[in-house]
Amino acid sequence: MAKVKIPRAFKARLKEAGRAHGYKGADDFGMHLITKGVAQYEGAAANARLDEQLTSVADTMGYSSVDELLEHLLERGLAAYATDDGDPEAFAARLRGLGYLE
């Protein structure tokens, strides 16, 4: 899998949210959000490297750049994990429905 550079502006939020959900750090959680998020798009070939998937989705979906797509995926992923309503089963079911958990 190709390495993707997580934008610096997201590092603190990713670190905090990732630790709350059992991830090792900002990069680990960020990669989780990116890989799960990009898989939701039709333009992402499952057998392609991550950087190729991101480029394909950015082109297909009309993003101005891969960086814009990354920011969108991270914002969407952080929002999904940020709204824990106190019911762990309902929270996990919601994350499964959004594609972040299997």
C-alpha contacts under 8 A as a table, 3 or more apart, distances in Angstrom:
res1	aa1	res2	aa2	distance
1	M	49	R	5.48
1	M	50	L	6.00
2	A	49	R	5.97
2	A	50	L	5.59
2	A	51	D	5.90
3	K	50	L	7.76
3	K	51	D	7.56
4	V	31	M	7.65
4	V	50	L	7.85
4	V	51	D	6.94
6	I	10	F	7.30
6	I	11	K	7.39
6	I	27	D	6.68
6	I	30	G	6.74
6	I	31	M	7.90
6	I	70	L	7.92
7	P	10	F	5.79
7	P	11	K	7.05
7	P	71	E	7.63
8	R	11	K	5.31
9	A	12	A	7.46
10	F	13	R	5.54
10	F	14	L	5.96
10	F	74	L	7.77
11	K	14	L	5.16
11	K	15	K	5.98
11	K	26	A	5.55
11	K	27	D	7.62
12	A	15	K	5.12
12	A	16	E	6.25
12	A	26	A	7.20
13	R	16	E	5.27
13	R	17	A	6.09
13	R	26	A	7.79
13	R	78	L	7.97
14	L	17	A	5.24
14	L	18	G	5.58
14	L	25	G	7.40
14	L	26	A	4.64
14	L	27	D	7.62
14	L	29	F	6.36
14	L	30	G	6.29
14	L	78	L	7.42
15	K	18	G	5.16
15	K	19	R	6.09
15	K	25	G	5.14
15	K	26	A	4.05
15	K	27	D	7.85
15	K	29	F	7.48
16	E	19	R	5.44
16	E	20	A	6.41
16	E	26	A	7.71
17	A	20	A	5.13
17	A	21	H	6.47
17	A	78	L	7.41
17	A	81	Y	7.34
17	A	82	A	7.37
18	G	21	H	5.20
18	G	22	G	6.15
18	G	23	Y	4.81
18	G	24	K	7.04
18	G	25	G	6.07
18	G	26	A	6.37
18	G	28	D	7.83
18	G	29	F	5.26
19	R	22	G	5.13
19	R	23	Y	5.30
19	R	24	K	6.59
19	R	25	G	6.51
20	A	23	Y	7.66
23	Y	26	A	7.96
23	Y	28	D	6.33
23	Y	29	F	5.77
24	K	28	D	6.02
24	K	29	F	7.34
25	G	28	D	5.39
25	G	29	F	6.24
26	A	29	F	5.33
26	A	30	G	5.83
27	D	30	G	4.99
27	D	31	M	6.01
28	D	31	M	5.34
28	D	32	H	6.37
29	F	32	H	5.01
29	F	33	L	6.32
30	G	33	L	5.15
30	G	34	I	6.16
30	G	74	L	6.78
31	M	34	I	5.01
31	M	35	T	5.95
32	H	35	T	5.39
32	H	36	K	6.04
32	H	100	Y	7.91
33	L	36	K	5.39
33	L	37	G	5.69
33	L	73	L	6.74
33	L	74	L	6.14
33	L	77	G	5.44
33	L	78	L	7.85
33	L	100	Y	7.13
34	I	37	G	5.02
34	I	38	V	5.89
34	I	70	L	6.88
34	I	73	L	5.81
34	I	74	L	6.53
34	I	77	G	7.93
35	T	38	V	5.42
35	T	39	A	6.22
35	T	50	L	7.27
36	K	39	A	5.28
36	K	40	Q	6.92
36	K	99	G	6.43
36	K	100	Y	5.59
37	G	40	Q	5.57
37	G	41	Y	7.71
37	G	73	L	5.74
37	G	77	G	7.20
37	G	99	G	7.46
37	G	100	Y	7.37
38	V	41	Y	5.71
38	V	44	A	6.56
38	V	53	Q	7.29
38	V	54	L	6.84
38	V	57	V	7.50
38	V	73	L	7.26
39	A	42	E	7.63
39	A	44	A	6.00
39	A	46	A	7.29
40	Q	44	A	7.83
40	Q	99	G	7.30
41	Y	44	A	5.76
41	Y	57	V	6.84
42	E	45	A	7.59
42	E	57	V	7.79
43	G	53	Q	7.27
43	G	56	S	5.95
43	G	57	V	4.98
43	G	60	T	6.35
43	G	61	M	8.00
44	A	48	A	7.65
44	A	53	Q	4.71
44	A	54	L	7.17
44	A	56	S	6.46
44	A	57	V	5.92
45	A	48	A	5.44
45	A	53	Q	6.24
46	A	53	Q	7.95
48	A	52	E	6.11
48	A	53	Q	6.12
49	R	52	E	5.27
49	R	53	Q	6.25
50	L	53	Q	4.97
50	L	54	L	6.14
51	D	54	L	5.12
51	D	55	T	6.22
52	E	55	T	5.15
52	E	56	S	6.10
53	Q	56	S	5.12
53	Q	57	V	6.08
54	L	57	V	5.21
54	L	58	A	5.97
54	L	66	V	6.21
54	L	69	L	7.50
55	T	58	A	5.16
55	T	59	D	6.17
55	T	66	V	5.98
56	S	59	D	5.25
56	S	60	T	6.00
57	V	60	T	5.01
57	V	61	M	5.72
58	A	61	M	5.45
58	A	62	G	5.90
58	A	63	Y	4.80
58	A	64	S	7.17
58	A	65	S	6.23
58	A	66	V	5.66
58	A	69	L	6.11
59	D	62	G	5.40
59	D	63	Y	6.36
59	D	64	S	7.92
59	D	65	S	7.88
60	T	63	Y	7.93
63	Y	66	V	7.12
63	Y	68	E	6.33
63	Y	69	L	6.18
64	S	68	E	6.46
65	S	68	E	5.27
65	S	69	L	6.61
66	V	69	L	5.01
66	V	70	L	6.12
67	D	70	L	5.00
67	D	71	E	6.21
68	E	71	E	5.18
68	E	72	H	6.27
69	L	72	H	5.05
69	L	73	L	6.15
70	L	73	L	5.11
70	L	74	L	6.11
71	E	74	L	5.18
71	E	75	E	6.06
72	H	75	E	5.20
72	H	76	R	6.04
73	L	76	R	5.20
73	L	77	G	5.99
74	L	77	G	5.05
74	L	78	L	5.94
75	E	78	L	5.20
75	E	79	A	6.09
76	R	79	A	5.17
76	R	80	A	6.28
77	G	80	A	5.08
77	G	81	Y	6.42
77	G	100	Y	7.99
78	L	81	Y	5.24
78	L	82	A	5.93
79	A	82	A	5.05
79	A	83	T	6.77
80	A	83	T	6.30
80	A	95	L	7.00
80	A	98	L	7.95
81	Y	84	D	6.69
81	Y	95	L	7.60
84	D	87	D	7.38
84	D	88	P	7.76
84	D	91	F	5.98
85	D	88	P	7.92
85	D	91	F	6.92
86	G	91	F	7.72
87	D	90	A	5.41
87	D	91	F	6.08
88	P	91	F	5.00
88	P	92	A	6.06
89	E	92	A	5.18
89	E	93	A	6.10
90	A	93	A	5.02
90	A	94	R	6.13
91	F	94	R	5.15
91	F	95	L	6.31
92	A	95	L	5.10
92	A	96	R	6.14
92	A	101	L	7.46
93	A	96	R	5.06
93	A	97	G	6.15
94	R	97	G	5.00
94	R	98	L	6.27
95	L	98	L	5.05
95	L	99	G	6.22
95	L	100	Y	5.28
95	L	101	L	5.69
96	R	99	G	5.02
96	R	100	Y	5.69
96	R	101	L	4.49
96	R	102	E	5.84
97	G	100	Y	7.70
97	G	101	L	7.92
98	L	101	L	7.83
99	G	102	E	6.92
